[in-house]
Structure formats: C-alpha cells, structure tokens
Amino acid sequence: MAGISFHTVRAGKRYRLTNYGEVAEFEVLEINPGPDFVVKDLNTLETYQVSDLIRYGKGPDYALWEI
C-alpha cells in the first residue's frame, strides 16, 4: 500500500485512487462517519460514496494520492 491514508482525506481536495487495476480521480464533497465520504468523479461528474470503490477490499495495487 502506498500514498496516503483515508484518515488524511479532506473535503474540497482532489485524489487519485488505484485499486484492482481501476483508477478513479475524484473531489471529496462531504466527509461522513464510517469513515466514508461523498465524492464527485472528475471525469464523469457523477457523485457516489468512496466505499463503492473499495467494496471488494484493497487490492495489491491499492494507492491513494492527492492530485
């Protein structure tokens, strides 16, 4: 695991998440208890929970970076 931890994520910041070969770039809109947060995809502008991206666990290529 590389990059930063979910505990350091801040609302209004942009991040790139790699997990199981998938790459997602998003802006954090709202931090929720859990820890979970609402994000806006920077490519599609869709909003969703970040838990949707890691629902199957963290793969060997898992990395979260601020962009």
C-alpha positions in Angstrom: 0.0 0.0 0.0 1.4 3.4 -1.0 0.3 7.0 -0.9 -1.9 8.5 1.8 -4.4 7.1 4.3 -8.2 7.7 4.2 -7.8 9.4 7.6 -5.9 12.3 6.0 -8.5 13.0 3.2 -10.1 16.4 3.4 -13.2 17.9 1.8 -12.5 20.1 -1.2 -9.3 18.2 -2.1 -8.8 16.0 -5.2 -7.4 12.5 -5.2 -6.5 9.6 -7.4 -7.4 6.1 -6.2 -5.9 2.9 -7.8 -7.5 -0.4 -6.8 -7.6 -3.7 -8.6 -6.4 -2.1 -11.8 -9.1 0.6 -11.8 -8.1 4.3 -11.5 -10.6 6.9 -10.2 -10.0 10.6 -9.9 -12.4 12.5 -7.6 -13.0 15.5 -5.5 -14.2 15.0 -1.9 -17.6 16.8 -1.4 -18.5 15.6 2.1 -16.9 13.6 4.9 -19.3 11.1 6.6 -18.9 9.0 9.7 -17.7 5.5 9.0 -15.2 6.6 7.6 -16.9 7.2 4.3 -17.3 10.3 2.1 -19.2 11.6 -0.9 -17.1 12.2 -3.9 -17.5 13.7 -7.4 -15.8 11.9 -10.2 -13.6 14.4 -12.1 -14.2 12.7 -15.5 -17.9 11.9 -15.4 -19.1 14.4 -12.7 -21.1 11.6 -11.1 -21.4 11.6 -7.3 -21.1 8.5 -5.2 -19.7 7.1 -2.0 -16.0 6.2 -1.9 -17.0 2.9 -0.2 -18.3 1.9 -3.7 -14.7 2.0 -4.9 -13.3 -0.3 -2.2 -16.3 -2.5 -1.5 -14.3 -5.6 -2.6 -11.3 -4.8 -0.4 -8.0 -3.3 -1.2 -6.0 -4.9 -4.0 -2.2 -5.4 -4.2 -2.0 -2.2 -6.3 -4.1 0.0 -3.9 -2.8 3.5 -3.7 -4.4 6.9 -2.8 -2.7 10.1 -3.8 -3.7 13.8 -3.6 -3.6 15.4 -7.0 
